[in-house]
């Protein structure tokens, strides 16, 4: 069991869990919008998410020293040279693969433009971190969900757009935001020590915990309401969101786990939409 924990810990530090969670999220929205995506599109999304996420952690790791405690940022500090090399290779392969698959089409230009915009906003928020701390988690959640859902939306005819689908994307953004502020709360002491700005370094911990409790309760209630109100085809999707939210709640509030174990459980919650492959 200890070996499996160490193995999964390594996977989280390499950001593979985030990649798989993003791919499961795109499957979620492809299923909501009844779009058939091919494996190349999932692979390209995975490479893009890994590149953005790894680049962000490498930038954060530059603020650290080798004496900082071991975590995913410390991992990126120790292995920054090989990770930079892999980042370049994956980026080039992803770009060549995107051009080969999409050609010089609207999908390519829209996807590239979205990735560039996300990177620029991330850099801007990083520069304004002390003044606009609360925007960091909120903007990351919004752009994460836009990033994993834009292709299903793009390939869906406008006539198939529904208010249910729009409601689900808002709930998914709420879930992503909840995940980020929970992680920020777990990392509050470490972020202060390392000089990172986050919502947890600006808001007192007790007040932040109350906000987290209110947010998760509201999201669970809205998702339950969705299960009751939507038609039978859509019922599975708010049900999956309820499961993901409950996993976050139970991991954060109802367990005696260490911070890294809680983090891994919450990241694993984003794999729940992969159950759609069995339906």
ZAMARGU-4260 file (C-alpha; in steps of 0.2 Angstrom, whole numbers, plus 5000, padded with zeros to 4 digits):
<rodrens>
0) 5000/5000/5000 | 5014/5012/5004 | 5022/5008/4987 | 5005/5013/4978 | 5004/5029/4988
5) 5022/5034/4983 | 5018/5029/4965 | 5003/5040/4965 | 5012/5054/4973 | 5025/5053/4959
10) 5011/5054/4947 | 5003/5069/4955 | 5020/5078/4955 | 5022/5074/4936 | 5005/5082/4934
15) 4999/5066/4925 | 4983/5066/4937 | 4979/5083/4931 | 4980/5078/4913 | 4969/5063/4915
20) 4957/5073/4925 | 4956/5086/4910 | 4954/5072/4898 | 4939/5065/4908 | 4932/5083/4909
25) 4932/5084/4890 | 4923/5067/4889 | 4910/5074/4901 | 4906/5089/4890 | 4907/5079/4874
30) 4894/5067/4882 | 4883/5082/4887 | 4884/5089/4870 | 4883/5072/4861 | 4899/5075/4851
35) 4910/5061/4846 | 4928/5066/4849 | 4943/5055/4843 | 4958/5050/4853 | 4969/5062/4845
40) 4959/5077/4852 | 4960/5070/4869 | 4979/5067/4867 | 4982/5085/4861 | 4971/5092/4876
45) 4982/5082/4887 | 4998/5088/4880 | 4992/5106/4881 | 4986/5105/4899 | 5003/5096/4904
50) 5013/5110/4896 | 5003/5124/4904 | 5003/5116/4921 | 5021/5111/4921 | 5026/5128/4915
55) 5017/5136/4929 | 5025/5125/4942 | 5042/5128/4935 | 5039/5147/4936 | 5034/5145/4954
60) 5049/5133/4958 | 5061/5147/4954 | 5056/5156/4970 | 5061/5141/4980 | 5078/5134/4987
65) 5083/5116/4989 | 5080/5117/5008 | 5061/5119/5006 | 5051/5104/5011 | 5047/5091/4998
70) 5031/5094/4987 | 5027/5096/4969 | 5035/5113/4968 | 5051/5106/4976 | 5050/5091/4963
75) 5050/5104/4949 | 5064/5113/4957 | 5075/5098/4958 | 5071/5091/4941 | 5068/5108/4932
80) 5081/5105/4918 | 5074/5088/4913 | 5057/5095/4915 | 5061/5110/4904 | 5068/5098/4891
85) 5052/5087/4891 | 5042/5102/4891 | 5050/5108/4875 | 5048/5091/4867 | 5030/5089/4872
90) 5026/5107/4866 | 5034/5104/4849 | 5025/5087/4847 | 5009/5094/4852 | 5010/5109/4839
95) 5015/5097/4825 | 5001/5085/4830 | 4988/5099/4831 | 4994/5105/4813 | 4994/5088/4806
100) 4976/5084/4814 | 4967/5100/4812 | 4977/5108/4798 | 4977/5127/4797 | 4959/5128/4802
105) 4948/5138/4813 | 4950/5125/4827 | 4969/5126/4827 | 4969/5145/4827 | 4955/5146/4841
110) 4964/5133/4851 | 4981/5141/4850 | 4974/5158/4853 | 4965/5152/4869 | 4981/5144/4875
115) 4991/5160/4872 | 4977/5170/4881 | 4977/5159/4896 | 4996/5160/4897 | 4996/5179/4896
120) 4982/5181/4909 | 4992/5169/4921 | 5007/5180/4919 | 4997/5196/4922 | 4989/5189/4937
125) 5006/5183/4943 | 5013/5201/4942 | 4998/5208/4951 | 4997/5193/4964 | 4998/5205/4979
130) 4984/5216/4973 | 4973/5204/4964 | 4975/5188/4974 | 4957/5182/4973 | 4958/5182/4954
135) 4971/5169/4953 | 4960/5154/4958 | 4944/5161/4950 | 4952/5164/4933 | 4961/5147/4934
140) 4945/5138/4937 | 4936/5148/4923 | 4950/5145/4910 | 4952/5127/4915 | 4934/5123/4911
145) 4934/5133/4895 | 4950/5124/4890 | 4942/5107/4892 | 4925/5111/4885 | 4928/5123/4870
150) 4931/5109/4857 | 4914/5100/4861 | 4906/5116/4861 | 4914/5121/4844 | 4909/5105/4836
155) 4891/5105/4842 | 4878/5114/4831 | 4871/5129/4839 | 4854/5122/4837 | 4859/5108/4850
160) 4865/5121/4863 | 4854/5119/4879 | 4852/5129/4895 | 4856/5112/4904 | 4873/5111/4896
165) 4876/5130/4901 | 4871/5126/4918 | 4883/5111/4919 | 4897/5121/4913 | 4894/5134/4927
170) 4893/5120/4940 | 4909/5112/4933 | 4918/5129/4935 | 4911/5130/4953 | 4919/5113/4956
175) 4936/5118/4949 | 4936/5134/4959 | 4931/5124/4975 | 4946/5112/4972 | 4958/5127/4970
180) 4953/5136/4986 | 4953/5120/4995 | 4971/5117/4989 | 4975/5135/4993 | 4969/5132/5011
185) 4979/5116/5013 | 4995/5125/5007 | 4992/5141/5016 | 5007/5139/5028 | 5018/5133/5014
190) 5013/5147/5002 | 5017/5160/5015 | 5034/5152/5019 | 5038/5151/5000 | 5032/5169/4996
195) 5018/5163/4985 | 5002/5173/4984 | 4985/5165/4985 | 4968/5167/4992 | 4973/5158/5008
200) 4987/5170/5011 | 4975/5185/5011 | 4960/5179/5019 | 4960/5172/5037 | 4960/5153/5038
205) 4944/5152/5048 | 4935/5164/5036 | 4941/5154/5021 | 4935/5138/5028 | 4918/5145/5031
210) 4917/5151/5013 | 4923/5134/5007 | 4909/5125/5017 | 4896/5137/5010 | 4902/5135/4992
215) 4903/5116/4993 | 4885/5115/5001 | 4878/5127/4988 | 4886/5117/4974 | 4880/5100/4981
220) 4862/5107/4983 | 4862/5114/4965 | 4868/5098/4958 | 4855/5088/4967 | 4842/5100/4960
225) 4849/5097/4943 | 4847/5078/4945 | 4828/5081/4950 | 4824/5094/4936 | 4833/5089/4920
230) 4827/5076/4909 | 4832/5058/4909 | 4846/5060/4896 | 4855/5073/4906 | 4852/5066/4924
235) 4869/5056/4924 | 4879/5072/4923 | 4873/5082/4938 | 4874/5065/4947 | 4893/5063/4943
240) 4895/5081/4949 | 4887/5076/4965 | 4899/5062/4967 | 4914/5073/4963 | 4908/5086/4976
245) 4905/5074/4989 | 4923/5067/4987 | 4930/5084/4989 | 4919/5087/5005 | 4923/5071/5013
250) 4942/5072/5009 | 4943/5090/5015 | 4931/5090/5030 | 4929/5072/5036 | 4946/5064/5036
255) 4962/5063/5046 | 4973/5062/5031 | 4989/5072/5028 | 4988/5087/5016 | 4996/5078/5002
260) 4984/5063/5003 | 4969/5075/5004 | 4976/5083/4988 | 4978/5067/4979 | 4960/5062/4983
265) 4953/5078/4977 | 4963/5077/4961 | 4957/5059/4959 | 4939/5065/4960 | 4941/5073/4943
270) 4943/5056/4935 | 4925/5052/4940 | 4918/5057/4922 | 4928/5043/4915 | 4914/5031/4921
275) 4905/5038/4906 | 4916/5026/4896 | 4907/5011/4904 | 4889/5018/4900
</rodrens>
